[in-house]
Amino acid sequence: MARFLYNSKLLQARRRDLRRTQTKAEALLWQKLSNRRLNNFRFCRQYSVGPYILDFYCPKLRLAIEIDGPTHDRPDSKLYDKERSIFLDGANIKVLRFKNEEVESDIVGVVEKIKEITP
């Protein structure tokens, strides 16, 4: 995949806005991922790959972590998420998805699930 697909300048303002307006669940998970807290892997917040902005991304693991709020239950959102997953799979990026409620109620369990797939 060409390098220009990562962190496109066209999406820079949107990524910055998403970082400023993060959800409670995103803030909780970021506390666990930032500063190489998870097995010394570097995660980025609001990282873009192609036309998509990922909630969290670890370049070394090629791992995206998405936190889904209630809007992801709508039919149009499900279709968008499916297309997005197909694109990321084609870029050899694994996607883990968690619901907001899961992160907020069981952050320890969420972190353990992420650790299960890290070397």
C-alpha positions in Angstrom: 0.0 0.0 0.0 1.4 3.4 -0.9 2.6 5.6 1.9 0.3 8.5 0.9 -2.7 6.5 2.2 -1.6 7.1 5.8 -2.6 10.2 7.6 -3.7 12.2 4.6 -3.3 16.0 4.9 -6.9 16.2 3.6 -8.2 14.6 6.8 -5.8 16.4 9.2 -8.4 18.9 10.5 -11.0 16.2 11.0 -8.5 13.9 12.9 -7.6 16.9 15.2 -11.3 17.6 15.8 -12.0 14.0 16.7 -9.1 14.0 19.2 -10.5 17.1 20.9 -14.0 15.7 21.1 -13.2 12.1 22.1 -15.9 10.0 23.8 -15.6 8.8 27.4 -14.9 5.3 26.1 -12.1 6.6 23.8 -10.5 8.6 26.7 -10.6 5.5 29.0 -8.9 3.3 26.4 -6.4 5.9 25.4 -5.2 6.0 29.1 -4.3 2.3 28.7 -2.8 2.6 25.2 -0.9 5.9 25.3 2.8 6.2 26.0 3.5 2.6 25.1 1.6 1.3 28.1 0.4 -1.8 26.3 3.3 -4.2 25.9 5.5 -1.2 24.8 3.6 -0.8 21.5 3.0 2.7 20.1 -0.6 3.4 19.4 -1.9 6.5 17.6 -5.3 8.2 18.1 -7.4 9.2 15.1 -5.0 7.8 12.5 -6.2 7.8 8.9 -5.7 5.0 6.4 -7.1 5.8 3.0 -10.4 7.6 3.4 -11.0 6.2 6.9 -10.1 7.6 10.3 -9.3 4.9 12.9 -10.0 5.5 16.6 -6.7 3.8 17.5 -3.9 2.3 15.4 -0.7 0.5 16.1 1.5 0.6 12.9 3.9 -2.2 14.1 1.0 -4.6 14.7 -1.1 -3.3 11.8 -3.9 -3.3 14.4 -6.9 -0.9 14.4 -9.1 -0.6 17.4 -12.6 0.9 16.9 -14.9 2.0 19.7 -18.6 1.9 18.5 -21.3 4.1 19.9 -25.0 3.7 19.3 -24.9 5.1 15.8 -23.0 2.0 14.7 -26.3 0.0 15.1 -28.0 1.9 12.3 -28.3 0.0 9.0 -26.3 2.7 7.0 -23.6 2.6 9.7 -23.4 -1.2 9.5 -22.9 -1.0 5.8 -20.2 1.7 6.1 -18.4 -0.3 8.8 -18.5 -3.4 6.6 -17.0 -1.5 3.6 -14.4 0.0 5.9 -13.5 -3.4 7.3 -13.1 -4.8 3.7 -10.8 -1.9 2.8 -8.7 -2.4 6.0 -8.5 -6.1 5.5 -7.2 -5.4 2.0 -4.5 -3.2 3.6 -3.6 -6.1 5.9 -4.9 -4.3 9.0 -6.7 -6.3 11.6 -9.7 -4.5 13.2 -10.9 -5.1 16.8 -14.3 -3.5 17.7 -15.6 -2.8 21.1 -18.9 -1.1 22.2 -18.7 2.1 24.2 -20.5 0.3 27.1 -18.0 -2.6 27.1 -15.0 -0.2 27.4 -16.7 1.9 30.1 -17.9 -1.1 32.2 -14.9 -3.5 31.7 -11.8 -1.6 30.6 -9.6 -4.4 32.2 -11.4 -7.0 30.0 -11.0 -4.9 26.9 -7.3 -4.4 27.5 -6.9 -8.2 28.1 -8.6 -8.9 24.7 -6.2 -6.5 23.0 -3.2 -8.2 24.8 -4.4 -11.6 23.6 -3.5 -10.6 20.0 -0.3 -8.8 20.7 3.0 -10.8 20.7 
